[in-house]
Amino acid sequence: MKKKKITKVKNNMKNGSFGRNRVIGEVYYLEFLGHDFVKSAQLLSEENSKKGGTGEYFSSIMFLASQAVELLPKSLIAVDICLKRNNESLEEIRSAIKRKLSCLGHNLDDIFCEVPELKRALKITSIKRVNSKNNANFLIDEFRLQIDEPKEQKQIRIKYLEGARYGMFAKTKDIGGYSMKDIENTVAFLKKLSEETNKFRADMITEFDNNIKK
């Protein structure tokens, strides 16, 4: 019998495919949610501009921003756990992720401290929570992210999630108070956050694969 020729199958998987297999689907979905919130905020911002900047969607945009700014860095933390604990069972990995993310809660300062490279890429130099607990005259509850770029310094206002959801009925009251400039700065920041999260996740997986090959 004539020996059958074995044809080498071309590997069409992108670089880092093995690393991607080490990251459980729930983590990809977490990141997807963050990106989706960013896209929704961008669309509402565009609609608001068409209406002449009336402020009709300001609260919705800020609510989406509160979630996206929390979920995207948390997704990178989850990817890191997956890759570092890749020899453990899925349940052990899930449990580790849940514990870590639960411990971080909604505190953006703590969350971004876990992803310092992302924080630097976004030019965040400080994160401060401002509310009635540190200023009795404030009816707001938000994080202020100081962004220091070569040609510009600005603050990004991100509402604490409970305040964004319940307003004046939150444990720490929040009355909103956004300007058109706040919205423009926030949406621009979200776009960059989404892009950088994509980049860092890909880099983490590629580095993982390169280490496996050594």
N, C-alpha and C positions, 0 to 999 in steps of 0.2 A: 504494500500500500504506500502510495506517495505521501511523504511527510507533509503535513499541513503547515503552511507558512504562518508564523505568528506575527500579526501586525501590531506594532506598538500603538497603543491608544494615546492620542494627544490629551494632555491634561488641560482642560479648559477652565479649571478653577483658578480664581485669582490668587495672587500671593496672599498668604495668611489664612488660607482655607482651613488648614488643620486647627489653627487657633480659633477660628470661628466655630468650629465644632465643639470646642471646649466651653463655649459660652451658651448657657441655656436660653431657650426661647423666651422665657419670661423677662430676661434682661433686655433682649432686643425690643420686646414690646414696651418696656419701661422707657427706653430711648425713643421709640416711635411716638409714644404719647407726648413726650416733651417736644419733639419736632412738630407734631400736629398742632399743639397749642400755639407754637410760634407762628405757623402758617395761618392759623385762624386769627391771631392778633394782627398779623400783617393785612389780611383781607378786610378786617373791620376798620383798620386804620385808613386803608384806601377808600372804603365806603364813607368814612367820616370826612375825608378830604373832599370827596365829591359833593357832600352836603354843606361844604363851606366851613368845616371845622366847628360844627355846632356842639360837639361834646356828647352826642347821643350814645356813642359806644365806649366812652372813656372807662366806665366801671367794668365793662366786659373785657376790654383790652387788659386792664390792670389785673383782673381776676385770672385771666389766661397767663399773664406774665408771672404772677406769683407761683403758679404751678410749674411753668416751664423752667424758671430759674432754679427751682428746687429739683425737678426731676432729671434734667440733663446732666448736671454734675453727679447726682446720685447714680445715674446709669453707668458713669465711668467708674465710680467706686465699686459698683456691682461687677463690672467687667474685670476689674483688678482682682476681686475676690475669686471669681471663676477661674482665672488664669493661674493664680497662685495656689489654689486648692484643687487643681484639675484632676488629681488622682483620688479625690474623695468621692463619695456617692453624691448623686444629685440632691438627695434630701439633706445631706450635711451641708452642701453648698447653699441650697435655698435657705436653710436655717441660719447660716452665717450671714447671708445677705440681709435677711429680715432683722436679725439682731442689730446689725450695724446701722441700717437705715432707720430703724425705729429709735435707736439711741440718738441719732443726729436730729430727729424730729424736723421742725420747720426752721431751725436756726441757720440762716445762710452763712453766717460767719464761720460756724463749725463745719458746715458742708464744704465750703470752698477751701478751708484749711486742709481738707483731705485730698484736694486736687490742686496743689500749688502751681503746677505747670499751666493748667487751664486758667487759674487766677491771674498769672503773669501774662498769658497770651491776651487776656481780656483787658489788661492794663488796670486791674483793680488794685488800688493801694490801701484801701480800708473799707470796712463794712461796719456800719453802726446802726443799731436798732433805736428808733426814736418813737416814744409814746408818752402817755400821761404818767408813767411810772418814773421817768427821768425829767419830765417837764409837765407840771400840773396844768399848764395852759393849752397843752396839745390835745386835740381830739383826733389824733391820727395814731396809727400803729404801723410802722413801715421800716424797712431797711433802706439805708442810704449808702449806695455803693459809689465810692469816690473813684473816678476814672481819670488817670493822668496820662494823656497822650502828648507827644512832642509839641503839637500846635494847639492843644486845647485841654482844658480841665473841665469836668462836668460831674454832676451827681445824677445817678440813676435811682429813681424811687421805686421800690418794690414792696408792695403791701404784704404785711404778715398775713398768712393764709386765712386765719380765722377772721381777721378784720375785713379782708376782701370779700368773704362770704356773708358775714352777718352784719357788717357795718356798725351801727350804734348799739346793736344787741350783742356784740362780741364781748368777751370778758374784758378786753382792753378796747375801748371804743375807737371806731374809725369813721370819719365823716367824708373821706375821699379827698376832694380838694386838688384836682389835677388841672394843669394848664396844657395847652396844645403843645408847648415845647416839651413838657414832661412825656407826653405820649410819643412824640417824634423820637426823643432820646431813648425811650424804653424800647420801642419797636426796632430801632437801629441796633441797640444792644442785643436784643433777642436774636436778630439775624446773625450777628457775629457769634453769639453763644452757640447757636445751632451749627454753624459752619465749623467752629473750633472743636465742638464735641465730636462731630463726624471724623475730623482729622485725627484727634487724639485716640479715639477708639480704634481706628485703622492702624495707627502707629503702635499701639499697645499689642495688638494682635500680631502684627508683622514682627515686632521685637520678640514676642513669645515664640513664634515659628523659627526665627533665626537662631534662638538659643537652643531649640529642640534639635536643629540640624547639626549643631556643633558636636 
